[in-house]
Amino acid sequence: MQSGGDFSNGFHGDHHRELEWEEKQVGGLSSLGRAKRRCRGGPRDLKDGGANVLRVSDQLGEQKSLETSESSPPPCTDFDVAYFHSYAHVGIHEEMIKDRARTETYKDAITHHQSLIQGKVVVDVGCGTGILSIFCAQAGAKRVYAVDASDIAVQAKEVVKANGLSDKVIVLHGRVEDVEIDEEVDVIISEWMGYMLLYESMLGSVITARDRWLKPGGLILPSHATLYMAPISHSDRYSHSIDFWRNVYGINMSPMMQLAKQCAFEEPSVESISGENVLTWPGVVKHIDCQTITIQELDSVTAKYKLKSIMRAPMHGFAFWFDVEFNGPASSPAKNTGENCAASGSSSIIPSGEGNQKKRTIPSDALLLSTAPEAPPTHWQQTIVYFYDPIDVEQDQVIEGSVTLSQSKENRRFMNIHLEYSSAGRSFVKESVMR
């Protein structure tokens, strides 16, 4: 389920203009197949349930109106309100907490850095049910500010109370951009990562918290993040969604195939693949140092890549996944990252190794949460940008091009994906929107 391009992977042939019109007619079908996505929930009215939570965002209107536009936080749009409402649904929190790789890695990171947390002040950005805030309190934090703009903050306060931690964990119901904390903090913790790392644009709130409250040399968990990409072969997926229509109970339904491709592959697909699906060693799209990254860098990220296939196989698209590291303030991230140009938001991909992607090594001293195909499964899975038609590649064949990830002008929490790729003298373009 992907967007843009034509049914020939955006190949710049003579039929491109003809199919462009056909695509627009079925564009509304892009919402099909989203069952794989994380449960977003819907708007929920908790009415008076928030009375016991400190809601500070509504108290700042007069104060903010006196500030200059330069220092004012970004406005809370209708899209933001809908986004916050979606996190009031218990299902999404249940899914994330039950993700053992995710939750246990965060718990291990807090324990690992307990000496930097004990007796310190912590901010939990997007606290949800408050589980990370409670982990920090149990690790000896002096005070934890648990911030969430969603109405799940109502339940978070009750969870804190039920665990006898109301004297240590202060739940603030509001945006990080709006709430007031009258002291500097030593630690920021947040589970901000979206699909394909940057989807949902929550990292901007972590940056805001850092710039508003974090002491120089303070701890940010996670400390670093890296987004990877690699071409994949996934014949079973293509056969299941497309070739199925060739013969349905003995009936030739092949006229359905063009529409099936549009519906199945217009938008990025969140699903799990294995290391055997990966055709090249992965390349780094973007490396993020949470101590130095700016909000402006996240508006648009562009990377050029040049990768070499390790096998002969049909190429069905590109997979994206990420790692996050939990290093201390003086630690450097794991090696094999791209050479980023912060000023332009662009980078050149450096393959993170040679040989089979499954043999990728991780530094033994790194505390790392990985969503790679060979890592333990997580609710993030991998994000796949499928082509409408596969491309045959030979062993050692070079696949090169560029990828641009940008915040949607329609809704900054959506992500536009512009993928250019060429191989064996043929060039293609695929454009998608991750909604």
Secondary structure, DSSP 8 states (H G I E B T S, - for coil): ---SS-TTTT--STTHHHHHHHHHHTGGGGGTTGGGS---------GGGGTTSEE-GGG-HHHHHTS-TTTS-----HHHHHHHHHTTSHHHHHHHHH-HHHHHHHHHHHHHTHHHHTT-EEEEET-TTSHHHHHHHHTT-SEEEEEESSTHHHHHHHHHHHTT-TTTEEEEES-TTT---SS-EEEEEE---BTTBTTT-THHHHHHHHHHHEEEEEEEES-EEEEEEEEE--HHHHHHHTGGGG-BTTB--GGGHHHHHHHHHSS-EEE---GGGB-S--EEEEEEETTT--TGGGSEEEEEEEEE-SS-EEEEEEEEEEEEE---TT----S---EEETTTTEEE--BS-SS-GGG----TT--EEE--TTS---TT-EEEEEEEEEEEE-TT-EEEEEEEEEE-SS-TTSEEEEEEEEETTEEEEEEEEE-
